[in-house]
Amino acid sequence: MRLTDGQLQALRNLSRKVGGYDVGWIVIADARGLTDLGFAARTRSGWQITAAGASVLAHLERTANPNPATLLTFGVA
């Protein structure tokens, strides 16, 4: 599965929205695509990130920006 750049940006905006930050407009087509995947939901208060969306975003952010310390363990137990 691969998210489009627009869907990823929308997912990040929805995540920031949960954190109480102001976010810009979210493209409806991107939000609907996220809804189809189960990563967002439409509520009375607008688009919301789901638990699955938050989980996939966390995974994508970890794999895009790995912690260098975890990559260079060299047998440290």
N, C-alpha and C positions, 0 to 999 in steps of 0.2 A: 504494500500500500504506500502511496506517495501523495503527500499534500501539495497543492499548488502553492506558489509564493503568497497569493492572496489569502488562501485558507490559513496558512501558517501565521500571517500577519493578523488575521481576524482572531485566531486562537490566542495569540499573544495579547491582543487588545482585550479580549474577554477575560483573560487571566488578570490583567491589570485592573480591570473593572471590579473584579471581586476584591482586590486589594484596596479599593477605595480611590483609585487614581482616575483622573479624567482621561477619557479615551476619545479618539476621533470617530468618524463614521465608520461603520462596518458595511462592506458591500453585501447586499442581501444574497446574491448568488453564492458568495463564499460562505456565509452563515448557513444557508440552506444545505450546501455541500457538507458542512460540518455536522449539521443535524442528521443528514442521511447516514453519516458515519457513526452517529451516536456521541459526538464530541461537543455538541451544543444543543440547546433547547430554547424554544421561543416561549416566553412567559408574558404575563401582563406587563411586567416591568421591562421587557425587552429581551434581547438575546442573552443567554447565560451559558457559561462553560459548564459541562457536566464533569463528574468524577473521572470518567473515561478520558475526557478531553484534557483535564488537568494532568492525568497520568501520562498520556502520550506526549504532551508538551514537555513535561519534566524529563521524560526519556530522550526526546529530541534535543533538548537543551544540554543534557549530560553528554550525549554522544557528539554533539557539535563542539562542545567546549570541555573536553576531558581534563581532569585534574592531572597535571604532569607527574605528581608524586605517585599516583596510582599506576602510571605506566612504567615507571622505573623502579620496580621492587627488588630486582637482583637477588632473589632468594631470601629476602628478609622475612623472618617468620613473625 
